[in-house]
Amino acid sequence: MAWTRLIALDEVPVGTARAVRAGPDDLLVCRTGADAVHVLEDVCSHDDAPIGDQEIADGMVTCPRHGARFDCATGDVRRSPAPVGIEVFPSRIEAGWIEVELED
């Protein structure tokens, strides 16, 4: 496992999610507080569509296609039609950057 720098912290305002790519991985960086960031896979488990850039509401991101909602911190489904949650990756803020821990 290795830490990968994704995006500058100031490029993700509090209350927003930003889609980023790290190698082959499509990821979603969610900033729920000044020092609270979460990194999820950027794919809805309902139809494999990207979730993409958006505002966060009540700690959740919403798939724009069919309205499935996922908890930013856990990836758990909070509203169907998604059948299962999405993967969450270890993340941290380091020297003004949001980093994620990915498998080598």
ZAVOFI-602388 format. One record per residue (C-alpha): residue number from 1; residue in three letters; z negated, x, y. Coordinates in steps of 0.02 Angstrom, whole numbers. Each point is the difference from the previous one (the first is absolute). Layout:
<sites>
  pos  code      zz      xx      yy
  NUM   ALA       Z       X       Y
...
</sites>
This chain:
<sites>
  pos  code      zz      xx      yy
    1   MET       0       0       0
    2   ALA      42      62     174
    3   TRP     -28     -63     177
    4   THR     159     -45      93
    5   ARG      12     -22     188
    6   LEU      81    -169      37
    7   ILE      -7     -48     183
    8   ALA     -97      42     158
    9   LEU    -152    -110      23
   10   ASP      54     -51     176
   11   GLU     166     -67     -70
   12   VAL     -95    -137     -93
   13   PRO     -98    -107     124
   14   VAL    -156     -88     -63
   15   GLY      50    -165     -79
   16   THR     172      54     -58
   17   ALA      87      58    -158
   18   ARG     143     125      -1
   19   ALA     123      33    -141
   20   VAL      24     185     -40
   21   ARG      85      99    -136
   22   ALA     -80     148     -90
   23   GLY     126      79    -118
   24   PRO      52    -140    -119
   25   ASP    -145    -114      50
   26   ASP      14    -146     121
   27   LEU    -173     -20      76
   28   LEU     -86    -114     124
   29   VAL    -128      77     118
   30   CYS    -125    -130      60
   31   ARG    -120      37     143
   32   THR    -141    -127      -2
   33   GLY    -116      92     120
   34   ALA     -13     152     113
   35   ASP     -43     111    -149
   36   ALA      51    -116    -142
   37   VAL     168      28     -85
   38   HIS      67     -57    -168
   39   VAL     160      45     -90
   40   LEU      82    -123    -119
   41   GLU     164      -7     -91
   42   ASP     128     -85     111
   43   VAL      61    -128    -126
   44   CYS     -48    -180     -29
   45   SER     -47     -32    -182
   46   HIS      85    -171      11
   47   ASP     180      57      21
   48   ASP      -3     189      30
   49   ALA      48     -22     183
   50   PRO     -72     119     130
   51   ILE    -145     -64     104
   52   GLY      43     110     150
   53   ASP     -63      23     178
   54   GLN    -111    -141      63
   55   GLU    -162     -58      77
   56   ILE    -155      -7    -110
   57   ALA     -97    -164      -1
   58   ASP    -178     -10     -70
   59   GLY      23     166     -91
   60   MET     157     -60     -90
   61   VAL     186      33       2
   62   THR     123    -141     -33
   63   CYS     165      16     -91
   64   PRO     132     -66     121
   65   ARG     108     -77    -138
   66   HIS    -116    -126     -83
   67   GLY    -169      19      85
   68   ALA    -100      89    -135
   69   ARG    -151      88      75
   70   PHE     -85     160     -54
   71   ASP    -168      75      48
   72   CYS      32     163      93
   73   ALA    -153      87     -73
   74   THR      18     -51    -183
   75   GLY     180     -58     -22
   76   ASP     -66    -161     -80
   77   VAL     101    -161      17
   78   ARG     -77    -118     127
   79   ARG     140    -130      -1
   80   SER     135     -38    -127
   81   PRO     141       2     -52
   82   ALA     -37     182     -43
   83   PRO     -65       7    -180
   84   VAL     -96     165      13
   85   GLY     -63     121     130
   86   ILE      89     155      62
   87   GLU     -51     181     -20
   88   VAL    -115      82     127
   89   PHE      -3     188      21
   90   PRO    -142     113      60
   91   SER      23      33     186
   92   ARG     -85      93     141
   93   ILE      16      48     182
   94   GLU      15     187      23
   95   ALA      28      86     169
   96   GLY      82    -155      75
   97   TRP     111     -35    -151
   98   ILE      -9    -133    -135
   99   GLU      13      81    -171
  100   VAL      16     -71    -175
  101   GLU     -42      75    -168
  102   LEU     148     -14    -117
  103   GLU      33      66    -174
  104   ASP     102     159      -6
</sites>
